[in-house]
């Protein structure tokens, strides 16, 4: 693989769960991985930990995961549940795209369940456009284009239809270990994140005729005349 991947989520943990396996395999192939969380996801704070303290913990968790897959974590300042869908965020994301210069951008599919996920879904393709074609004082650096692919997340809409699968079997063990840096993944009483996503990886792997895989969707226009893969 050996790509430069930028995975952009609404919260810390979103991309680690849905694209972390691919990032782990990419790291083992010699690639680079960057995560960008538009909010920290701090309002899922456990009992006895304040929202502000959990935000600090979440940022440390993002950095720990990124370091394990040979990368770097970015976290914007927006509050969990209050991510705005505006031009300011788009320019912030566009600047990070130009800084990272990814080969691939991964982000959320659309979501009627979670506002932050859906706003991220809308923000990222526009930021990709800004990073690739716009020259103005709000964006630094040289133009950079990378295709956008959408990850499979249980909190996003159920009409998700994979366009292709990516085998990450070689990175599975590393991914499982890296997920343990995320408190909510291992300890949430609301949803068994670790069990769900590791099981999903095996199911998608079976469909892909590999041991483990992650699924990605695209716009219909991206399917025309193209073989779907990174």
Secondary structure, DSSP 4 states (H G I P E B T S, - for coil): ---EEEEEESSTTHHHHHTHHHHHHHHHTT-EEEEEEEE--GGGPPTTS-HHHHHHHHHHHHHHHHHHTTEEEEEEEEPTT----SHHHHHHHHHHHHHH--SEEEEEPP-SS-HHHHHHHHHHHHHHHHHHH--STTS-SS----EEEEE--TTS-TT---SEEEE-GGGHHHHHHHHTT-HHHHH-SS--HHHHHHHHHHHHHHHTTSS-EEEEE--GGGGTT-----
